[in-house]
């Protein structure tokens, strides 16, 4: 940028676009749309101007640098003459010029009241300052004609300054729905498991603002082998509090397997992968409902604007009682849901879905006074698979029961809860409880109290597995069993009394904690451990049912 920029450039560039980067939320929204709009066009040079004045500016520079963007200081805007300023942040103080400004929404419409950084009052999120409207420079992209009417009623100076674009993010989410199963696998959600996504906007009336312990309670309520739980937090939560504070506050939930979705980009594929959404009055809840996801609202703030699509959603979506039977409420929401349940609300938020990128590119090039680069519109790409954002769970409270069929074969049903969020309880009639820990469990008190110790990494040989069993039970004499996976998919389970049980499965390999739970139950129930076939029933749905063959290894010869 600047008068002599042509001396240093490689690409000539006929037009220059400056992206106003003020918050992570708004910057990400531009980064998600812009590559498709300018794909293959070297005529347009893009520079990002960093505006550090927001309370939520933390993380913007890291984002721009990680993405490889060219960044200039905000003050340089007064000395250069771009052809267009593009932003998804409305609260920007631009120097006077004739340069047009295109403002994209960073959520779904104008549905939230937010603190005004210049006064002690609130303002409607998404609306640019009146001075910018008066100058005739600003164009506001909307996803539905009702939003233009809402703006006109709230800010008469917005008359004639709106562009009906649609919502590129919703179009991308919708196009990616057929890939939901692959996203679930990428997140570590096994076939037969459900993914519950918790979504929290920012502020005291949000899901986390109202109930920061809800993620841990949801994890405690849902059986480990049947569910995974992910959390999507608004970027402003990360910017205001920092990842250290968030991870410290959610330590128990993270230890219990919470998938804390990275704040940039990955939330979209996690939402597409969701089996159900537990949310609030943020845009993610509305996106989820419009995608046909079962939805429960755990919070809904008074800062939601009336007569908007999100307000309508708040009127009709069922509420989650966080102190009730969380599992029953989630399962009922899934069972009773139909994919078209919120179709009418989606129609209030997203006009003519599937057209947003075409319309946005048309608007962009019209403002740049350039012909579009080709007759074909920009591609609507499906989302990239997410990286799994969770640390492994290393300890479980295991509940088992035994039943017997008419033919005499026993079935052991296993349900596991992450120990980090499990509540203390006593055994009931017909049930058995035990604590199982992976050898990598960091809580020493927990592993020293475990009845079962596990090694999930398959041993290289049977000899190595036997050595690990012997050493582990010697090191942890309070444990009753030690179980290790074998390369062939089975496992060895050693008992404190020296016996070793070989476990063979009829299906794919299992987490060794599951056959170990079966053997623990057989011991407690007085069932045989050798030359017997027992059915293992995992979860209540069930997630999986396998026949497991048990055989006692002959004792090692005396030295």
ABEGO torsion letter per residue (X at the ends): XEAAAAAABABAEABBBBBBBABAAAAAAAAAAAAAAABGBAABBBBBBBBAABAAABGAAAAAAAAGBBBBBAAAAAABBBABBBBABABBBBBBBABBBBBBBABBEBABBBBBAABABBBBBGBBBAAAAAAGABBBBBABAAAAAAAAAABAAABGABBBAEBAAAAAAAAAAAAAAAAAAAAGBBBGBBBBBBBBBBEAABAAAABAAAAAAAAAABBAAABBBBBBBBAAAAAAAEAAAAAAAAAAAAAAGBBBBBABGAAAAAAAABABBBBBABAAAAAAAAAGBBBBBABBBAABBBGBAAAAAAAABBBBBAABBAAAAAAAAAAABBAAAAAAAAAAABBGBGAAAAAAAAAAAAAAGBBBABABBBBBBBBBBBBBABBBBABBBBBBBBBBBAAGBBBBBBBBBBAAABBBBBBBBGBBBBBBBBAABABAAAAAABABBBBABBBABAAAAAAAAAAAAAABAABABBBBBBAAGBBBBBBAAGBBBBBBBABBBBBAAAAAAAAAAAAAAGBBABGBBBBBBBEAOBABBBBBBBBBBBBBBBX
